[in-house]
């Protein structure tokens, strides 16, 4: 449930009638080895002991026969925390069956339906052994799929998912919020696309997943939860512990209508689950709104961030995954943002699958370019986790067989002998403040490039083409270019021979090693 409530009883005194409110109830069930049906655990099914079950606040564990009972209140979602060596059975829609709502009153009237009335107090969990597990875990990470229409769902399918079906060795996936773009009726269509990948898939709620007609935060994710289950939960793999966190707090009547933060019941869950986790594994926290704040903006409640940091500071290996910004960058938290762990806390703010909201000029396949405002192409990330907790990240531009890691922009022609005021720009999608990037011209000496805080000139040029067009070039034009945190510049020499010259750029990616890109420019003679 999304807000903490107290337990009340029915009061009737001398003909004065108090409004009846519900007692807490008890959810019961069994955890068993998959009996071949996802619906229940028959008596003949073997029970699984010591599996954690939560109501979103407290945790209980199944006994030797797999039985458990846990207190629930109206609006709770009861869920199992997947054991590292086990897997869940699937629902009919292809999503893992690890949760059940208890909502005897259902949701208030909402445009997209919310949670249907559900008064069952029986919930069984079917598990199967994973079998032989590879030493490392590879997973897919999608930021903001965010289709606003059925046509956009088609872009998501053709641009992101189709190229991965049958061509990936990943065993787990996660979408970091904004599963839809306010039209929550698209959830079944979106899910049908994602589950084509045939692997367990986790979903984080985003601000565009809220029921915007909800009266407040308590029911703001009812329609999301109706399809995808709890908004905050844990999931274990042999290589890592995952915690999914709703960090979007609805603030009706205020612009923009939400702020980053957490609820008290979420902290209660964290206080219950964190002490049970194996600290030799990587701890991955997945959320939508970044924990860091853009300069001059108040986008996250500081007290909530610091309270979270206090709970996880003693974990030796932590990775935060976020989305929301429709740009991409790496952030390392330290005391300036309230982090006091032994090492800086790495937050990877993942580029959006939809890029800039499926905007821009369409290509030959009829799919919009959707380059993000920092110049990063739309795409997806992969996360590789070793058994010792070490991890590697990579970003993959959509439908790019070359898997380009550096975008280059340079003038096509310069005057021979002109003052060398023009340069080549390198936008390295996974670049960080300490990334070393070098360039050379015509096999000359390698020279360092300078990191610059300015917009990607390639996107600026696209903005100019949109400005100059007499008709719309796409349904929505490309976003206005903003300063990129991963852009470098090198001056181009003009004292070389007339003709074409080759520019090479190389960079050291923290996980991939050396990555490179090339382009060309030409020098011409000119008379005054």
Secondary structure, 3 states (H helix, E strand, C coil): CCCCCCCCCCCEECCEECCCCCCCEEEEEEEEECCCCCCCCCCCCCECCCCEEECCCCEEECCCCCEEEEEECCCEEEEECECCCEEECECCCCCECCEEEEECCCCCCCCCCCCCCECCCECCEEEEECCCCCCCEEEEEEECCCECCHHHHHHHHHHHHCCCCCCCCCCEEEEECCCECCCHHHHHHHHHHHHHHCCEEEEECCHHHCCCCCCCHHHCCHHHHHHHCCCCEEEEECCEEEEECCCEEECCCCCCCEEECCCHHHHHHHHHHHHHCCCCCEEEEECCCCCCCCCCCCCECHHHHHHHHHHHCCCCCEEEEECCCCCCEEEEECHHHCCCCCCCEEEEECCECCCCCCCCCECCCCCECCCCCCCCCCEEEEEEECCCCCEEEEEEECCCCCCCCEEEECCCEEECCCCCCCEEEEEECCCCCCCCEEEEECCCCCEECEECCCECHHHHHHHHHHHHCCCCCCCCCCCCCCECCCEEEEECCCCCCCEEEEEEEEEEECCCEEEEEEEEEEEECCCC
